[in-house]
Amino acid sequence: MSHYTEDQLSQYALRRQAISDRKSVEQHLEGCAECRKALDFIESFDAALRDPLPWELADSMIARREAPPELIAQARAIAAEDAHARALVIPLIESPIRFGEARIDEDPRFHTLAVVRLLCTTANRTHEQQPQYGLLLADAAVNICAKLPEPAKSKSAWHTGTAWKERASALRYLGRFKDAEAALDRAEDAFLSDRRPEPFDLAIVSYVRATIRAETEQFADAVRLAREAAEEFLVYGDRRRYLSARMVEGVGYYCVDRDAEALPIFEGVIVAARAEGETWILGGALANAASCYTHLHFFEQAARNYEEALGVFTALNVPTESARILWALAAMKVERGDYAEGLAELERARERLTQLELSNDASLATLDLASGLMAAGQPDRVPELCRSVAVAFASEGMTRNARKALAFLSEAISSGSATPDLVRHVRTYLEKLPIHPTQEFVQLQ
C-alpha cells in the first residue's frame, strides 16, 4: 500500500476543503493506520501551537534550529489525548441515537479538551446535512467545557469559544436566529477571555454573524461584518473563508436591489474560485451573479451563469442545489417572456423540489408557475395550483398569517380578480414569513 507524504498530509490538515481528491484521501485514511497516525500527530501539533505555553517557553529560549523539546513533548501528549478521545467518542458519534443516549457530558471520562475538539470538528462537518445532530454535538461540547477539571479549564478559552460558535452555526441552519446570535455572543466573550485572543477566531464569529444578519434582512450589518471578516481571512491566507465572506457581502447588496454593487463582488469570486478549484463556492457565485443579471434584465448572461452553476452542482452531486437552480433558471425564462420553455421547466423543477422533500421551495415554485400561467394567458390550472399550496402549508402547520394570505389569494381567484402581480405579492410574503412570523399580511392595492 502506498502512503501519503508528510507534506501532503500537512496540506490536508491545513485546508482539507481545497484538496481536489479529498474523498480519496479520506478513504485512504480510514484504512491506513500509518497515515492516520501521522495525520493525528500533525493535527495535534497544529493544536499545540494555539496554546500559549509553548510560545512562552520559546520566548525564554535561545534561538536554535531544532524544535523545543517542551513543544514536541506537548504535541505528543496532545496526540495521545486525541487518540484516546477518538477511541471513546468515534463509536458513539456514528449514530445520533447512540450518541444522545450516551450523555457523555455527564461522564467524567469525556471531560477533556481533546473530546471537545473532536466534538466541535464533527459538529462542523454535520451542520449542513444534519443541523439538529450538529446542535446536539455542539451542546455536548459546551456542557463539557463547563465541567472540565481546573487544570484543563484554565486553557479552555479557545475550546469554549469554538463550542459556542458551532452551536451558533447549527442554530443558524435550523433558523433559530435569535438563539444563534446569543451563542455568538458567548463565543466572542470566550475568545476575548484568552490571554492572547486570535483575530482569526473573532473573524469567524463575525462571518457567522454576517450570515445571520443576511438571513434576517439586516443587510447593512451583513455587508459590514462580512467585509471585516473577509479582510481578516485574507491576512491569514484563508482564501476559502475570504471568498465565502465576500459572497455574503455581495448577498447583502443584492437583497436591497443594489445589483450594480453586488455583481462585481460575485464576478470576482467566480474568477478566484475557478482559479483555486473552490467548486462549491464557484457554483454559488455563478448562481448569485445570475440572479443579479436577471434583475438587470441581462437574460442571456443570466442563463449562461445558471447553466454553468447547474453543471457545477450536478458534478458535485448536490441534488438540492441543482433543483433550486433549475427553478431559478425556469423562473428567469418566464420573466423574459419565454413562456413555452419556462413554464414547462418550472413544472419539472416543482416536481423535483417535491421529490427532494423541499416542501417550502416547492410551494413557492408552484406560485411562480401560477403567476407565469396567468401572465401567459393560461389561467385554467391556477385555482388547482393555489389549492395545492394551501394544502402543503397546512400540512406544515400553517400559521394564522399564512392562512390569511392564502385565503385572500383564493378569494381573488374565485372572483376572477387575481393577477400575476397579486400571486407574486402573496408568494413574496410567504417566502419571508419564516423570518418575520408575526408580520401581518397586507393586501395588494
Secondary structure, DSSP 8 states (H G I E B T S, - for coil): -----HHHHHHHHH-GGG-TTHHHHHHHHHH-HHHHHHHHHHHHHHHHHTSHHHHHHHHTS---SS--HHHHHHHHHHHHHHHHHHHHHHHHHT-HHHHHHH-GGG-GGG-SHHHHHHHHHHHHHHTTT-HHHHHHHHHHHHHHHHT--HHHHTT-HHHHHHHHHHHHHHHHHTT-HHHHHHHHHHHHHHHHHSSS--HHHHHHHHHHHHHHHHHTT-HHHHHHHHHHHHHHHHHTT-HHHHHHHHHHHHHHHHTTT-HHHHHHHHHHHHHHHHHHT-HHHHHHHHHHHHHHHHHTT-HHHHHHHHHHHHHHHHHTT-HHHHHHHHHHHHHHHHHTT-HHHHHHHHHHHHHHHHHTT-HHHHHHHHHHHHHHHHHTT-GGGHHHHHHHHHHHHHHT---HHHHHHHHHHHHHHHHT---HHHHHHHHHHHHHTTTSTT-------
